[in-house]
């Protein structure tokens, strides 16, 4: 017995499995957690095809990394 999946169903399943394999930031703390959460949000914005949000989140991630770097060197 063969089971055939329609292309639309296959795409829906692929998206579902992709979102289940999302980034898990719960084990991180401090700056590393913030970076992880921003990267997760960037991926979600990319999936939603929201370039404006992607650009803003990338800017926020860059600023967070610079701030963390300056705290380490001081």
HURACOR-V205359 format. One record per residue. RES is the residue in one small letter. OMEGA is omega as a letter, one per 30 degrees, with the letter a starting at -180 (999 if undefined). NEAR is the number of other ideal C-beta (glycine too) atoms within 12 Angstrom. D_LAST is the distance of its C-alpha to the last C-alpha in Angstrom with 1 decimal. Layout:
res:RES omega:OMEGA near:NEAR d_last:D_LAST
res:RES omega:OMEGA near:NEAR d_last:D_LAST
This chain:
res:x omega:l near:3 d_last:66.8
res:x omega:l near:4 d_last:64.2
res:x omega:l near:7 d_last:61.7
res:x omega:l near:8 d_last:60.7
res:x omega:l near:12 d_last:57.7
res:x omega:a near:10 d_last:57.9
res:x omega:l near:10 d_last:55.2
res:x omega:l near:10 d_last:53.9
res:x omega:l near:13 d_last:53.6
res:x omega:l near:14 d_last:51.8
res:x omega:l near:13 d_last:49.2
res:x omega:l near:14 d_last:48.7
res:x omega:l near:15 d_last:48.3
res:x omega:l near:16 d_last:45.8
res:x omega:l near:16 d_last:43.7
res:x omega:l near:13 d_last:44.0
res:x omega:l near:12 d_last:42.9
res:x omega:a near:16 d_last:40.0
res:x omega:l near:16 d_last:38.7
res:x omega:l near:11 d_last:39.2
res:x omega:a near:12 d_last:37.0
res:x omega:a near:19 d_last:34.1
res:x omega:l near:22 d_last:30.5
res:x omega:a near:13 d_last:29.9
res:x omega:a near:20 d_last:26.4
res:x omega:a near:12 d_last:27.5
res:x omega:a near:9 d_last:26.3
res:x omega:l near:17 d_last:22.6
res:x omega:l near:12 d_last:20.0
res:x omega:a near:15 d_last:16.9
res:x omega:a near:22 d_last:15.5
res:x omega:l near:18 d_last:18.1
res:x omega:l near:19 d_last:20.8
res:x omega:l near:22 d_last:19.9
res:x omega:a near:28 d_last:20.0
res:x omega:a near:23 d_last:23.2
res:x omega:l near:25 d_last:24.8
res:x omega:l near:30 d_last:24.1
res:x omega:l near:27 d_last:25.6
res:x omega:l near:24 d_last:28.5
res:x omega:l near:26 d_last:29.1
res:x omega:l near:26 d_last:29.1
res:x omega:l near:24 d_last:31.7
res:x omega:l near:20 d_last:33.8
res:x omega:l near:22 d_last:33.7
res:x omega:l near:19 d_last:34.8
res:x omega:l near:18 d_last:37.6
res:x omega:a near:16 d_last:38.7
res:x omega:a near:10 d_last:38.6
res:x omega:a near:16 d_last:36.4
res:x omega:l near:14 d_last:34.7
res:x omega:l near:13 d_last:33.4
res:x omega:l near:20 d_last:31.6
res:x omega:a near:22 d_last:30.3
res:x omega:l near:15 d_last:28.9
res:x omega:l near:17 d_last:27.2
res:x omega:l near:27 d_last:25.7
res:x omega:l near:22 d_last:24.4
res:x omega:l near:16 d_last:22.7
res:x omega:l near:22 d_last:21.2
res:x omega:l near:26 d_last:20.1
res:x omega:l near:18 d_last:18.5
res:x omega:l near:18 d_last:16.6
res:x omega:l near:25 d_last:15.5
res:x omega:l near:20 d_last:14.3
res:x omega:l near:16 d_last:12.3
res:x omega:l near:18 d_last:10.7
res:x omega:l near:20 d_last:10.1
res:x omega:a near:14 d_last:8.7
res:x omega:l near:12 d_last:6.1
res:x omega:a near:12 d_last:5.3
res:x omega:a near:11 d_last:5.6
res:x omega:a near:8 d_last:3.8
res:x omega:999 near:7 d_last:0.0
